[in-house]
Amino acid sequence: MSRPRLLRILLSALLLNAVHAIGLAAQSTPATSAESANQSVAARFVGAWRLVKYEIFRTSTGERIDSLSSDHMPGMLMYDAHGRMSAPVDRRSLPCGIGGGPYLAYYGSFTVDARVGAVTHRLESASVPYKPGDENVRTYQFEDGERRLVLTQPPQDGRAVRLTWERLR
């Protein structure tokens, strides 16, 4: 085969590959601005957090009903860059009268909805009172730069629970 013919065949093959790649790129759906925002905020969650405060508020008045520090309820919250999370909390030293078992823990995946300011934990395994398949939705707020993460549970029975987590370095 002559050299010019071989060059034409190689150039034709390269051109076909380029056209094919352009066609594939056109078929792929680019991330929407909402998806980009969600991914950007989710990246801010990544890391290990330690529980520093657990507060219960009356939803009708905003009055704080109870507050516990991490001395009474040490816990960790971990998020990774692949959308996985886990949350073990040790409740053995809670004051008398606070219900639940000695440990509260769950793990699974998480997603962020930046539009409404909420993170959803989709549980794969969990201790009581949670169960696999539950979705725990929490509003979030970052404070002190990225040093603190405040998660608030939806109101239930006239009360709301707010957990303050501090990033571990």
C-alpha positions as CSV (number, residue, x, y, z in Angstrom):
1,M,0.0,0.0,0.0
2,S,1.4,3.4,-0.9
3,R,2.3,5.9,1.8
4,P,-0.3,8.6,0.6
5,R,-3.1,6.0,0.6
6,L,-2.1,4.9,4.1
7,L,-2.1,8.5,5.4
8,R,-5.6,9.0,3.8
9,I,-6.9,5.9,5.6
10,L,-5.4,7.0,9.0
11,L,-6.8,10.6,8.6
12,S,-10.2,9.2,7.7
13,A,-10.2,6.9,10.8
14,L,-9.2,9.9,13.0
15,L,-11.9,12.0,11.4
16,L,-14.6,9.3,12.0
17,N,-13.4,8.9,15.7
18,A,-13.6,12.7,16.1
19,V,-17.2,12.8,14.6
20,H,-18.2,9.9,16.8
21,A,-16.8,11.6,20.0
22,I,-18.6,14.8,19.1
23,G,-21.8,12.9,18.7
24,L,-21.4,11.2,22.0
25,A,-20.7,14.5,23.7
26,A,-23.8,16.0,22.2
27,Q,-25.9,13.1,23.5
28,S,-24.7,13.3,27.1
29,T,-26.7,15.5,29.3
30,P,-24.7,18.3,31.0
31,A,-25.3,18.9,34.7
32,T,-28.0,21.4,35.4
33,S,-27.2,24.4,37.5
34,A,-29.2,22.8,40.3
35,E,-27.2,19.6,40.1
36,S,-24.0,21.6,40.1
37,A,-25.1,23.6,43.1
38,N,-26.0,20.4,44.9
39,Q,-22.6,18.8,44.2
40,S,-20.8,22.0,45.3
41,V,-22.6,22.1,48.6
42,A,-22.3,18.3,49.1
43,A,-18.5,18.7,48.8
44,R,-18.7,21.1,51.9
45,F,-20.1,18.2,54.0
46,V,-17.2,15.8,53.2
47,G,-15.1,15.0,56.3
48,A,-15.6,14.0,59.9
49,W,-17.6,16.0,62.4
50,R,-18.0,15.7,66.2
51,L,-21.2,16.4,68.0
52,V,-20.9,19.4,70.2
53,K,-24.5,20.2,71.1
54,Y,-27.9,18.6,71.0
55,E,-30.9,21.0,71.5
56,I,-34.6,20.5,71.6
57,F,-36.9,23.5,70.9
58,R,-40.6,24.0,71.3
59,T,-41.8,24.8,67.7
60,S,-44.6,27.1,68.8
61,T,-42.4,29.5,70.8
62,G,-38.8,28.7,69.8
63,E,-38.1,28.1,73.5
64,R,-35.3,25.7,74.2
65,I,-36.6,22.7,76.2
66,D,-33.4,20.8,76.7
67,S,-29.7,21.0,75.7
68,L,-27.0,18.5,76.0
69,S,-23.3,18.9,75.3
70,S,-21.0,16.3,73.8
71,D,-19.9,15.4,77.4
72,H,-23.3,13.6,77.7
73,M,-23.7,12.4,74.2
74,P,-20.5,12.0,72.2
75,G,-21.0,11.4,68.5
76,M,-19.5,11.5,65.1
77,L,-20.9,12.3,61.7
78,M,-18.9,11.3,58.6
79,Y,-19.5,12.1,55.0
80,D,-17.3,11.0,52.1
81,A,-16.9,12.3,48.5
82,H,-18.8,9.3,47.1
83,G,-22.1,10.2,48.7
84,R,-21.7,7.9,51.7
85,M,-22.3,8.8,55.4
86,S,-22.4,7.3,58.9
87,A,-23.5,8.7,62.2
88,P,-22.7,6.8,65.5
89,V,-23.8,8.4,68.8
90,D,-23.0,7.1,72.3
91,R,-25.8,7.8,74.7
92,R,-24.6,5.7,77.6
93,S,-24.0,8.8,79.8
94,L,-27.3,10.6,79.2
95,P,-29.1,11.9,82.2
96,C,-31.9,9.7,83.6
97,G,-35.2,10.1,81.9
98,I,-33.8,10.4,78.3
99,G,-35.1,7.4,76.3
100,G,-33.4,5.2,73.8
101,G,-30.7,2.6,73.9
102,P,-27.1,3.1,74.7
103,Y,-26.1,3.7,71.1
104,L,-27.7,5.3,68.1
105,A,-26.2,4.6,64.8
106,Y,-26.9,4.5,61.1
107,Y,-25.2,4.6,57.8
108,G,-26.1,4.9,54.1
109,S,-25.9,7.5,51.4
110,F,-26.6,11.2,51.4
111,T,-27.8,13.8,48.9
112,V,-28.0,17.6,49.2
113,D,-30.8,19.8,47.9
114,A,-29.1,23.2,47.9
115,R,-32.3,24.9,46.7
116,V,-34.2,24.2,49.9
117,G,-31.1,23.9,52.2
118,A,-31.6,20.2,53.1
119,V,-29.5,17.1,53.3
120,T,-31.1,13.6,53.1
121,H,-29.6,10.6,54.8
122,R,-30.9,7.4,53.1
123,L,-30.4,4.6,55.7
124,E,-29.0,1.2,54.7
125,S,-28.6,0.0,58.3
126,A,-29.7,1.5,61.5
127,S,-30.3,1.0,65.2
128,V,-33.6,1.7,66.9
129,P,-35.6,4.0,66.4
130,Y,-34.5,4.1,62.8
131,K,-34.7,1.3,60.2
132,P,-33.2,0.5,56.9
133,G,-35.0,2.4,54.1
134,D,-35.7,5.4,56.2
135,E,-34.9,8.8,54.8
136,N,-33.8,11.4,57.4
137,V,-34.1,14.9,56.0
138,R,-32.4,17.7,57.9
139,T,-32.1,21.4,57.1
140,Y,-28.4,22.4,57.2
141,Q,-26.5,25.6,58.0
142,F,-22.7,26.1,58.0
143,E,-21.4,28.4,60.7
144,D,-18.1,29.9,61.5
145,G,-16.9,29.4,58.0
146,E,-17.0,25.7,57.4
147,R,-16.1,24.8,61.0
148,R,-19.6,24.1,62.3
149,L,-22.5,22.3,60.7
150,V,-26.0,22.7,62.2
151,L,-28.6,20.1,61.3
152,T,-32.2,20.6,62.3
153,Q,-34.7,17.8,62.2
154,P,-38.2,18.5,61.0
155,P,-40.6,19.4,63.8
156,Q,-42.4,16.5,65.4
157,D,-44.9,16.5,68.3
158,G,-44.4,20.3,68.7
159,R,-40.6,20.0,69.1
160,A,-37.6,20.4,66.8
161,V,-34.2,18.9,67.4
162,R,-31.0,20.8,66.4
163,L,-27.6,19.2,66.4
164,T,-24.4,21.2,66.1
165,W,-21.4,19.4,64.7
166,E,-17.8,20.7,64.7
167,R,-15.4,19.7,61.9
168,L,-12.5,17.5,63.0
169,R,-9.2,18.5,61.5
